[in-house]
Amino acid sequence: MNPRKGLVLIVEDDANIAALQRLYLERDGYRTEIAQDGTAGFEAVARLAPAAVVLDVGLPGMDGVTLCRRLRERGDWTPVLLVTARGDEADRILGLELGADDYLTKPFSPGELVARVNAVLRRGARPAAGRGAYELGRVRVDVDRHTVHVDGVPVEFTALELSLLAHLLEHRDRVFTRAQLLERVWGDAAHRDQRVVDVYVSQIRGKLGAASPIRTVRGVGYGATGNGAA
């Protein structure tokens, strides 16, 4: 086992599913801990400081969406991978709006789970690669410092939100399709609902308000311009 891959906290009330997730994550080099309800999971994040959390939405007591919201409210931005049932689209979108980093829809293969955890952690590490700072209109993004400012005032962003905004600012006045953004920012476009891009663009616009430089090109995708959002 490679301890450098870090600890993944699995928050899952089904013991068989949790054991399978643990098996595949540990095969890939992660250490794991399991919490079987939302309250225990919330406490375990503070106690264990995991590298990532695999979080089932349908938990007893505190559900996964509430757990994610409470983590973000206390300023904890540990990467969260939501696990949802096929029909839980509302919970999935709400979880992403609250700051979850990605999601998986049941049923899924254990190998896909490991790939998603790896991708979430790669994205979280990407800002340290020295990509620099970008400024457009009233918005400034410093990737190295993981900061976003509007008119000099800091705005809190998740790692994925920052990566998406930085990519659009870096390639300003170019329009990207949703599939291109999934490949370039998320790291893969296969087996993903392209609407997740719309959710994140909406979140970024909500945080930046009228200063948002992201524009929609109908029928194509998204780009960034100094003229503000459209």
Secondary structure as the mmCIF struct_conf table of DSSP 4:
data_model
#
loop_
_struct_conf.conf_type_id
_struct_conf.id
_struct_conf.beg_label_comp_id
_struct_conf.beg_label_asym_id
_struct_conf.beg_label_seq_id
_struct_conf.end_label_comp_id
_struct_conf.end_label_asym_id
_struct_conf.end_label_seq_id
HELX_RH_3T_P HELX_RH_3T_P1 PRO A 3 LYS A 5
STRN STRN1 LEU A 7 VAL A 11
BEND BEND1 ASP A 13 ASP A 13
HELX_RH_AL_P HELX_RH_AL_P1 ALA A 15 ARG A 27
TURN_TY1_P TURN_TY1_P1 ASP A 28 GLY A 29
STRN STRN2 ARG A 31 ALA A 35
BEND BEND2 GLN A 36 ASP A 37
HELX_RH_AL_P HELX_RH_AL_P2 GLY A 38 LEU A 48
BEND BEND3 ALA A 51 ALA A 51
STRN STRN3 ALA A 52 ASP A 56
BEND BEND4 VAL A 57 GLY A 58
BEND BEND5 PRO A 60 MET A 62
HELX_RH_AL_P HELX_RH_AL_P3 GLY A 64 GLU A 73
TURN_TY1_P TURN_TY1_P2 ARG A 74 GLY A 75
STRN STRN4 VAL A 80 THR A 84
TURN_TY1_P TURN_TY1_P3 ARG A 86 GLY A 87
HELX_RH_AL_P HELX_RH_AL_P4 GLU A 89 GLU A 97
TURN_TY1_P TURN_TY1_P4 LEU A 98 GLY A 99
STRN STRN5 ASP A 102 THR A 105
BEND BEND6 LYS A 106 PRO A 107
HELX_RH_AL_P HELX_RH_AL_P5 PRO A 110 ALA A 125
HELX_RH_3T_P HELX_RH_3T_P2 ARG A 126 ALA A 129
STRN STRN6 ALA A 133 LEU A 136
TURN_TY1_P TURN_TY1_P5 GLY A 137 ARG A 138
STRN STRN7 VAL A 139 ASP A 142
TURN_TY1_P TURN_TY1_P6 VAL A 143 HIS A 146
STRN STRN8 THR A 147 VAL A 150
TURN_TY1_P TURN_TY1_P7 ASP A 151 GLY A 152
STRN STRN9 VAL A 153 VAL A 155
HELX_RH_AL_P HELX_RH_AL_P6 ALA A 159 GLU A 170
TURN_TY1_P TURN_TY1_P8 HIS A 171 ASP A 173
STRN STRN10 PHE A 176 THR A 177
HELX_RH_AL_P HELX_RH_AL_P7 ARG A 178 LEU A 181
HELX_RH_PI_P HELX_RH_PI_P1 LEU A 182 TRP A 186
BEND BEND7 GLY A 187 GLY A 187
TURN_TY1_P TURN_TY1_P9 ALA A 190 HIS A 191
TURN_TY1_P TURN_TY1_P10 GLN A 194 GLN A 194
HELX_RH_AL_P HELX_RH_AL_P8 ARG A 195 LEU A 208
HELX_RH_3T_P HELX_RH_3T_P3 GLY A 209 ALA A 211
STRN STRN11 ILE A 214 VAL A 217
TURN_TY1_P TURN_TY1_P11 ARG A 218 VAL A 220
STRN STRN12 GLY A 221 ALA A 224
TURN_TY1_P TURN_TY1_P12 GLY A 226 ASN A 227
#
